[in-house]
Amino acid sequence: MIKKLLKVLEERIGYTFKNPALLCQAMTHSSYANEKQLEKFESNERLEFLGDAVLELVTSEFLYSDLPHVLEGELTKIRASLVCESSLAHCAREMRLGSFLLLGRGECATGGRNRESIISDALEALIGALYLDGGFTSAKEFVKAFVLNDIENKKLFYDSKTILQEILQAKGEQKIVYHLIREEGPDHNKIFAVEVQIDDQVLGQGQGKTKKAAEQEAAYKAILCLKEKNR
């Protein structure tokens, strides 16, 4: 069952692992490792550590080459928006990475497959696994295809709420309201869902492990909605 599931993931990312155990480890959350009485190092946490570094290097190199006249401070700001937890979780949701995770039953029952911290970490672990299995080039191709795509929109993750406010102020005063519509999970690991209303119309919804993170994603979705309407 697990082998079939991971084979579908390989097809989705367009890469076949020479060492399938690396992919399996990348998708193994610590809750599953604990439940199955595996060693702690058999979860995806070490791969996440490696993937985080690879992601930052690939992103830095890409921005350095792609934006030759942008200064260091602005490059740092753009990179932060592209590799922040909310942005990575958005990328993970786009490729439905959560459906391939090996989670403990409790984590699964409390919405772990869509929890930002879990799916963003899994994405970094997958990058680490690709780096170990296929080298820097394989990891780089994945990052460019699934993380550094649609950069103009993903740059908005840096501070979506401020950007949304500025867009609406330029159009004249419009009322922005953020509503908490759902929260789930235990107190130490909650996930919040928020919607943003503009003049009483819902334009975006977001999720996050804090209300602020959920509001940022909701604002991001609202910005994309407004951009689509203005085309």
Beta strands, then each sheet from edge to edge (+ up, - down):
strand 1: 176-184
strand 2: 191-198
strand 3: 201-208
sheet 1: 1+ 2- 3+
end
